[in-house]
Amino acid sequence: MTNRPENPPRTVVISEQHVFTPYITVGGHQYARIFAQHGWNVAVISGSFSAARLLRRDSKVPAANLGIWNNGGREVERRITNFCFAHLLPRRIRYVPALKRLSSAGYIPSPRTVLRSLGVAKADLLWLNGNEDWLYRHAIPHSKLVIRIIDNYAGFGSGYRNFHPLMREALVSADGVFTCSHAVRRLYSQWRNDIGVVPNGVDLVHFSQPVPFEPICLHEIPRPRITYVGYVGAWFDLELVVALARGNPAWHFVIAGPWDKAPLPQDAIPGNVHVLGRVPYAEVPALLAHSDAGLVPFKQCELVQGVSPIKVYEYLAAGLPVVALRWPELQLEHLPVFLADGEKQFASAVATALRLTTPDKAALRESVRACSWEQRLKTMLDRVGLPLGPKRAAEY
């Protein structure tokens, strides 16, 4: 009796702007890992750039992207390879609809070469996010197409667009379209009426693990600690945090992450606001485990309106009570989060959060038990009739 040969691994190509680094782990990376754990070969395409930039003394191509491009890709984890493309055409020409066939052939390296490096001629699944990755639909042979729209891209500024003609074509042709929020679904519902809302998720194993040892970065910071982990951009209400710190000198506010906005002058930041800078993703669970509340001070702006905040799921999985400025999407997700309007309510909510008991915090962890990235992925794949397959437990 002969052994039946194993089915060959399936291949997914995921468009994800951010390259894999120790400091940035976003939804595209999480889904790549889940696919890989289930035996798929995964190509993650990050941040294409104009080839003309390479001729300039100051190319402004991020070093991480350029390094991956120069090396023809980088294997970041088992079954996951990160690639970056250069493009022969400048951005202002690249996305002209009449040139889409020509433009789709302008990537370096050729996407077909990338597929051949994975041992296939066609991807089983092409996974786009709709943020100027529309040409991949023509450039990358695939059997099924899923588009997962992450944000209201227009909220990032005038250089970002939601309704480009190539985006509309991609939406119509996709086997499944999903958004992370109801607000973003409404933006695109004029093009499809079957868009599914699948919020962001959480790596439960990573964030719910016990962490007995306090990280060094917290040793000099007294408790209680009210902690924010993530980008500090225009949407982050730093003025609110400073006001809360001044009004509650016994509380200590910890901000961990890169700054996209200019920080306040040092003498304007109270001593109980502690700016840590970037913290590696591997160390975030320890930071949260030794904090007392999670902070989400997001202003009401176009971008925030469409956000499904990953950090809220991560805080809750760590058993951390969450206090956030109120916005509609967070209310629709029905999570056990303290929502506040303005400084006075926020301070009152933090005070209540700090009084939660150990059983209360255990209930917070349970509240996101069904919100794992794996469960989110299965929901989407079920909609397009594509099974994820069994997990390769022996390999992970």
C-alpha positions as CSV (number, residue, x, y, z in Angstrom):
1,M,0.0,0.0,0.0
2,T,1.5,3.3,-1.0
3,N,1.3,6.5,1.0
4,R,-0.9,9.2,-0.5
5,P,1.2,12.3,-1.2
6,E,0.4,15.4,0.8
7,N,-1.4,18.2,-0.8
8,P,1.1,20.9,-1.9
9,P,1.0,24.0,0.3
10,R,-1.2,26.8,-0.8
11,T,0.1,30.3,-1.5
12,V,-1.2,33.7,-0.4
13,V,0.1,37.1,-1.4
14,I,-0.7,39.8,1.2
15,S,-0.3,43.5,0.4
16,E,0.8,45.2,3.7
17,Q,2.4,48.6,3.7
18,H,4.5,48.0,6.8
19,V,7.6,45.7,6.6
20,F,8.1,43.2,9.3
21,T,10.2,44.7,12.1
22,P,10.5,44.0,15.9
23,Y,8.5,47.2,16.6
24,I,5.6,47.1,14.2
25,T,3.0,44.3,14.1
26,V,-0.2,45.1,12.3
27,G,-3.2,43.1,11.0
28,G,-1.5,42.1,7.8
29,H,1.4,40.6,9.7
30,Q,-0.9,38.8,12.0
31,Y,-2.9,37.3,9.2
32,A,0.4,36.3,7.5
33,R,1.3,34.4,10.6
34,I,-2.0,32.6,10.8
35,F,-1.8,31.5,7.2
36,A,1.8,30.2,7.8
37,Q,0.7,28.3,10.9
38,H,-1.8,26.5,8.7
39,G,0.7,25.5,6.2
40,W,0.4,28.2,3.6
41,N,3.4,29.8,1.9
42,V,3.1,33.5,2.4
43,A,4.5,36.5,0.4
44,V,4.0,39.8,2.1
45,I,4.4,42.8,-0.3
46,S,5.4,46.0,1.5
47,G,5.7,49.6,0.5
48,S,6.4,49.8,-3.3
49,F,8.4,52.9,-4.3
50,S,9.4,54.7,-7.6
51,A,12.6,53.3,-9.0
52,A,13.6,56.9,-9.9
53,R,14.2,57.5,-6.2
54,L,17.2,55.2,-6.3
55,L,19.0,57.7,-8.6
56,R,18.8,60.5,-6.0
57,R,21.4,61.1,-3.4
58,D,18.6,61.4,-0.8
59,S,16.2,58.7,-2.1
60,K,13.8,58.9,0.9
61,V,13.1,55.1,0.5
62,P,12.9,53.7,4.0
63,A,16.0,51.7,4.9
64,A,14.0,48.6,5.8
65,N,12.2,48.6,2.5
66,L,15.4,49.3,0.5
67,G,17.2,46.5,2.3
68,I,14.5,44.0,1.5
69,W,14.4,45.1,-2.1
70,N,18.2,44.9,-2.5
71,N,18.2,41.3,-1.2
72,G,15.3,40.2,-3.4
73,G,13.1,39.5,-0.3
74,R,13.7,38.5,3.2
75,E,12.4,35.4,5.0
76,V,11.1,36.8,8.2
77,E,9.5,33.6,9.7
78,R,8.9,30.1,8.7
79,R,6.8,30.1,5.4
80,I,6.7,34.0,5.4
81,T,8.8,36.0,3.0
82,N,8.7,39.8,2.9
83,F,9.2,41.5,-0.5
84,C,9.3,45.1,-1.6
85,F,8.8,46.3,-5.2
86,A,10.3,49.2,-7.1
87,H,8.2,50.6,-10.0
88,L,9.5,52.0,-13.2
89,L,6.8,54.7,-13.4
90,P,6.4,57.7,-11.1
91,R,3.4,57.7,-8.8
92,R,1.6,60.4,-10.8
93,I,1.6,58.2,-13.9
94,R,1.5,54.8,-12.4
95,Y,-2.2,54.8,-11.5
96,V,-3.6,56.3,-14.7
97,P,-6.5,53.9,-15.5
98,A,-5.7,53.8,-19.2
99,L,-2.2,52.6,-18.4
100,K,-3.1,49.9,-15.9
101,R,-1.9,47.0,-18.1
102,L,1.4,48.7,-18.8
103,S,1.8,49.8,-15.2
104,S,1.1,46.4,-13.9
105,A,4.2,45.1,-15.8
106,G,6.4,47.8,-14.3
107,Y,7.3,46.2,-10.9
108,I,10.9,45.3,-10.1
109,P,11.3,42.4,-9.3
110,S,8.5,40.9,-11.4
111,P,5.7,39.6,-9.2
112,R,5.7,36.5,-11.4
113,T,9.4,36.0,-10.3
114,V,8.3,36.3,-6.7
115,L,5.7,33.6,-7.2
116,R,8.2,31.3,-8.9
117,S,10.5,31.7,-5.9
118,L,7.7,30.2,-3.9
119,G,7.3,27.4,-6.3
120,V,4.0,28.4,-7.9
121,A,2.8,30.2,-11.1
122,K,-0.4,31.5,-9.5
123,A,-1.4,32.4,-5.9
124,D,-4.3,30.7,-4.4
125,L,-5.3,34.0,-2.8
126,L,-4.4,37.6,-3.4
127,W,-5.1,39.8,-0.3
128,L,-5.2,43.6,-0.9
129,N,-6.0,46.5,1.4
130,G,-7.1,48.9,-1.3
131,N,-4.5,51.6,-0.5
132,E,-2.9,52.1,-3.9
133,D,-2.2,48.4,-4.3
134,W,-4.8,48.1,-7.1
135,L,-2.3,47.2,-9.8
136,Y,-1.4,43.9,-8.1
137,R,-4.7,42.6,-9.3
138,H,-3.3,42.6,-12.8
139,A,0.3,41.9,-11.9
140,I,-0.1,38.9,-9.7
141,P,-1.9,35.8,-11.1
142,H,-4.3,34.5,-8.5
143,S,-7.4,32.3,-8.1
144,K,-9.3,34.4,-5.5
145,L,-9.1,38.0,-4.5
146,V,-10.0,39.4,-1.1
147,I,-9.8,43.1,-0.2
148,R,-9.6,44.1,3.4
149,I,-9.9,47.9,3.8
150,I,-8.2,48.9,7.0
151,D,-8.9,52.6,7.3
152,N,-10.6,55.6,5.9
153,Y,-7.5,56.4,3.8
154,A,-8.6,59.9,3.0
155,G,-8.2,60.6,6.7
156,F,-4.4,60.4,6.4
157,G,-4.2,63.5,4.3
158,S,-4.7,64.9,0.8
159,G,-2.2,62.4,-0.8
160,Y,-4.6,59.5,0.0
161,R,-7.7,58.5,-1.9
162,N,-10.7,56.3,-1.3
163,F,-12.5,56.3,-4.7
164,H,-9.9,55.9,-7.4
165,P,-11.3,54.2,-10.5
166,L,-8.8,51.3,-10.1
167,M,-10.1,50.9,-6.6
168,R,-13.7,50.6,-7.9
169,E,-12.6,48.0,-10.4
170,A,-10.9,46.0,-7.7
171,L,-13.9,46.1,-5.5
172,V,-16.3,44.9,-8.2
173,S,-14.0,42.0,-9.2
174,A,-13.1,40.8,-5.7
175,D,-14.4,37.5,-4.3
176,G,-14.9,39.2,-1.0
177,V,-14.6,42.7,0.4
178,F,-14.3,43.4,4.1
179,T,-13.8,46.5,6.2
180,C,-12.6,46.8,9.8
181,S,-15.3,49.2,10.7
182,H,-18.9,50.1,9.9
183,A,-17.9,53.7,9.1
184,V,-15.5,52.5,6.4
185,R,-18.1,50.0,5.1
186,R,-20.5,52.9,4.5
187,L,-17.9,54.8,2.5
188,Y,-17.7,51.9,0.0
189,S,-21.2,50.6,0.1
190,Q,-22.1,52.5,-3.1
191,W,-19.8,50.1,-5.0
192,R,-20.8,46.8,-3.3
193,N,-23.7,46.0,-1.1
194,D,-22.2,42.8,0.3
195,I,-19.2,44.2,2.2
196,G,-18.6,42.4,5.5
197,V,-17.5,44.2,8.6
198,V,-14.7,42.2,10.4
199,P,-13.0,44.2,13.1
200,N,-9.4,43.9,14.1
201,G,-8.4,41.1,16.4
202,V,-5.8,40.1,19.0
203,D,-3.1,37.5,19.5
204,L,-4.5,36.0,22.6
205,V,-1.5,33.8,23.4
206,H,0.9,36.7,23.1
207,F,-1.1,39.1,25.3
208,S,-2.8,36.9,27.9
209,Q,0.4,35.1,28.9
210,P,1.5,35.6,32.6
211,V,4.5,38.0,32.9
212,P,5.8,37.8,36.4
213,F,8.8,40.1,35.9
214,E,8.4,43.8,35.5
215,P,10.2,45.3,32.5
216,I,13.2,47.4,33.2
217,C,11.6,50.5,31.5
218,L,9.0,50.6,34.3
219,H,11.3,50.2,37.2
220,E,11.5,53.9,38.0
221,I,7.8,54.7,37.3
222,P,5.5,54.5,40.3
223,R,2.0,53.0,40.2
224,P,-0.7,53.4,39.2
225,R,0.4,53.4,35.6
226,I,-2.0,54.4,32.8
227,T,-0.4,53.2,29.6
228,Y,-0.7,54.0,25.9
229,V,1.1,51.8,23.4
230,G,1.1,52.9,19.7
231,Y,1.8,55.8,17.4
232,V,1.4,59.3,18.7
233,G,0.0,61.2,15.7
234,A,-2.3,64.1,15.1
235,W,-5.2,62.0,16.3
236,F,-3.6,61.6,19.8
237,D,-4.9,64.1,22.3
238,L,-1.7,64.9,24.1
239,E,-3.1,68.0,25.6
240,L,-5.8,65.9,27.3
241,V,-3.1,63.6,28.7
242,V,-1.1,66.5,30.1
243,A,-4.2,68.0,31.7
244,L,-5.1,64.7,33.3
245,A,-1.5,64.3,34.6
246,R,-1.6,67.8,36.1
247,G,-4.9,67.3,37.7
248,N,-4.0,63.8,39.1
249,P,-0.4,64.0,40.2
250,A,-0.5,60.5,41.9
251,W,-1.2,58.8,38.5
252,H,1.6,58.1,36.1
253,F,1.0,58.2,32.4
254,V,3.2,55.9,30.2
255,I,3.5,56.6,26.5
256,A,5.2,53.9,24.5
257,G,5.6,54.3,20.7
258,P,7.0,56.5,18.0
259,W,5.9,60.1,17.6
260,D,4.4,61.3,14.3
261,K,3.6,64.7,15.8
262,A,6.0,67.1,17.5
263,P,6.0,66.5,21.2
264,L,5.5,69.3,23.6
265,P,8.6,71.0,25.0
266,Q,10.1,69.1,27.8
267,D,9.2,71.8,30.4
268,A,5.6,71.5,29.3
269,I,5.3,67.8,30.1
270,P,4.5,67.0,33.8
271,G,6.9,64.7,35.6
272,N,4.2,62.0,35.9
273,V,4.1,61.7,32.1
274,H,6.7,59.2,31.0
275,V,7.7,58.9,27.3
276,L,9.4,55.6,26.6
277,G,9.7,55.7,22.8
278,R,9.4,52.5,20.7
279,V,9.0,49.2,22.6
280,P,9.5,45.9,20.7
281,Y,6.3,44.0,20.1
282,A,7.7,41.0,22.1
283,E,7.9,43.3,25.2
284,V,4.5,44.9,25.0
285,P,2.7,42.1,27.0
286,A,5.1,42.7,29.9
287,L,4.5,46.5,29.7
288,L,0.7,45.9,29.8
289,A,0.8,43.2,32.5
290,H,2.5,45.7,34.8
291,S,0.3,48.6,34.1
292,D,-3.1,49.5,35.7
293,A,-5.2,50.9,32.9
294,G,-5.0,51.2,29.1
295,L,-5.3,54.6,27.5
296,V,-6.9,55.5,24.1
297,P,-7.1,59.4,24.0
298,F,-8.1,59.7,20.3
299,K,-9.6,62.9,19.0
300,Q,-12.7,62.9,16.9
301,C,-11.4,63.2,13.4
302,E,-12.1,61.6,10.0
303,L,-9.4,58.9,10.4
304,V,-10.4,57.9,13.9
305,Q,-14.1,57.6,12.9
306,G,-13.2,54.6,10.8
307,V,-10.7,52.9,13.1
308,S,-11.1,49.5,14.8
309,P,-8.4,49.9,17.4
310,I,-6.1,46.9,17.7
311,K,-4.7,48.2,21.0
312,V,-8.1,48.0,22.7
313,Y,-8.2,44.2,22.1
314,E,-4.6,43.9,23.2
315,Y,-5.2,45.8,26.4
316,L,-8.3,43.7,27.3
317,A,-6.5,40.4,26.5
318,A,-3.9,41.5,29.0
319,G,-6.6,42.0,31.6
320,L,-6.1,45.8,31.5
321,P,-9.2,48.1,31.9
322,V,-9.5,50.5,29.0
323,V,-10.4,54.2,29.1
324,A,-11.0,55.9,25.8
325,L,-12.5,59.1,24.4
326,R,-15.9,58.2,22.9
327,W,-16.3,57.6,19.2
328,P,-19.2,55.7,17.5
329,E,-17.2,52.7,16.1
330,L,-15.9,51.8,19.5
331,Q,-19.4,51.8,20.8
332,L,-20.6,49.5,18.0
333,E,-18.0,46.9,18.9
334,H,-19.6,46.4,22.3
335,L,-16.4,45.9,24.2
336,P,-16.2,46.5,28.0
337,V,-14.4,49.8,27.7
338,F,-14.9,53.0,29.7
339,L,-15.9,55.8,27.3
340,A,-15.6,59.4,28.2
341,D,-16.4,62.8,26.8
342,G,-13.8,65.3,27.9
343,E,-11.3,65.6,30.7
344,K,-13.7,65.4,33.7
345,Q,-15.4,62.2,32.5
346,F,-12.0,60.7,31.5
347,A,-10.6,61.3,34.9
348,S,-13.6,59.8,36.6
349,A,-13.4,56.8,34.3
350,V,-9.7,56.2,35.0
351,A,-10.5,56.4,38.8
352,T,-13.2,53.7,38.3
353,A,-10.9,51.5,36.2
354,L,-8.2,51.6,38.8
355,R,-10.6,50.1,41.3
356,L,-11.3,47.0,39.3
357,T,-10.6,43.7,41.1
358,T,-8.7,40.6,39.9
359,P,-12.0,38.8,38.9
360,D,-13.0,41.9,37.0
361,K,-9.8,41.8,35.0
362,A,-10.2,38.1,34.3
363,A,-13.6,39.0,32.8
364,L,-11.9,41.5,30.5
365,R,-9.7,38.8,29.1
366,E,-12.7,36.6,28.5
367,S,-14.5,39.4,26.7
368,V,-12.1,39.1,23.7
369,R,-11.8,35.3,23.7
370,A,-13.7,35.2,20.4
371,C,-11.8,38.0,18.9
372,S,-8.6,36.2,17.9
373,W,-6.9,37.0,14.5
374,E,-7.4,33.3,13.6
375,Q,-11.2,33.5,14.2
376,R,-11.4,36.8,12.2
377,L,-9.5,35.1,9.3
378,K,-11.8,32.1,9.3
379,T,-14.8,34.4,9.2
380,M,-13.5,36.1,6.0
381,L,-12.3,32.9,4.3
382,D,-15.6,31.2,5.0
383,R,-17.4,34.0,3.1
384,V,-15.3,33.4,0.0
385,G,-15.4,29.6,0.2
386,L,-11.7,29.1,1.0
387,P,-10.9,26.8,3.9
388,L,-7.9,27.8,6.0
389,G,-6.9,24.2,6.6
390,P,-5.5,22.4,9.7
391,K,-2.9,24.0,11.8
392,R,0.6,22.6,11.5
393,A,1.1,22.2,15.2
394,A,4.4,20.4,15.0
395,E,6.0,23.3,13.1
396,Y,5.0,26.0,15.6
